[in-house]
Amino acid sequence: MDTTILVYVTNLSQFEYDGLIVGAWFQLPVPEEEVREKLQMETGDSYEIEDWEAPFTLTNDGSIHDLNRLAVKVEESGHYDMFPYIEELVDRGVFPSIEEGLEQLHNITHSEEKPLNLDNAFELSDGTYFII
């Protein structure tokens, strides 16, 4: 599964003042200075994340700093068998957030077969199981 996170960021201040849309795609993690430079941002200008491509749903109210931290966690956890299911695990309440789920993926086992002991085993939407 691809673990790349791309975000489309616009210079919100320039749009509000001049009606111009200045935006660009960035692969995370990216230095915030690079974003500010590419979007021709001045001191005090703000940006907005308008779109994204990621292995799970992002919110557009995140900061580049927060999304960079998330991207690093994805790089660290993307190799786990349960990574493709992270959003489902959050939706089911196993984890309170994607970020916290990424930190705990190493504690979960994925199984194609129904486990004999179902005390800590739960079925996923594709018919496979995870064991805590």
Secondary structure in CASP SS format (residue, H / E / C, confidence):
PFRMAT SS
TARGET T0000
AUTHOR 0000-0000-0000
METHOD secondary structure of the structure
MODEL  1
M C 1.00
D C 1.00
T C 1.00
T C 1.00
I C 1.00
L E 1.00
V E 1.00
Y E 1.00
V E 1.00
T E 1.00
N E 1.00
L H 1.00
S H 1.00
Q H 1.00
F H 1.00
E H 1.00
Y H 1.00
D H 1.00
G C 1.00
L C 1.00
I C 1.00
V C 1.00
G E 1.00
A E 1.00
W E 1.00
F E 1.00
Q E 1.00
L C 1.00
P C 1.00
V C 1.00
P C 1.00
E H 1.00
E H 1.00
E H 1.00
V H 1.00
R H 1.00
E H 1.00
K H 1.00
L C 1.00
Q C 1.00
M C 1.00
E C 1.00
T C 1.00
G C 1.00
D C 1.00
S C 1.00
Y E 1.00
E E 1.00
I E 1.00
E E 1.00
D E 1.00
W E 1.00
E E 1.00
A C 1.00
P C 1.00
F C 1.00
T C 1.00
L C 1.00
T C 1.00
N C 1.00
D C 1.00
G C 1.00
S C 1.00
I H 1.00
H H 1.00
D H 1.00
L H 1.00
N H 1.00
R H 1.00
L H 1.00
A H 1.00
V H 1.00
K H 1.00
V H 1.00
E H 1.00
E H 1.00
S H 1.00
G C 1.00
H C 1.00
Y C 1.00
D C 1.00
M C 1.00
F H 1.00
P H 1.00
Y H 1.00
I H 1.00
E H 1.00
E H 1.00
L H 1.00
V H 1.00
D H 1.00
R C 1.00
G C 1.00
V C 1.00
F C 1.00
P C 1.00
S C 1.00
I H 1.00
E H 1.00
E H 1.00
G H 1.00
L H 1.00
E H 1.00
Q H 1.00
L H 1.00
H H 1.00
N H 1.00
I C 1.00
T E 1.00
H E 1.00
S E 1.00
E C 1.00
E C 1.00
K C 1.00
P C 1.00
L C 1.00
N C 1.00
L C 1.00
D C 1.00
N C 1.00
A E 1.00
F E 1.00
E E 1.00
L C 1.00
S C 1.00
D C 1.00
G C 1.00
T C 1.00
Y E 1.00
F E 1.00
I E 1.00
I C 1.00
END
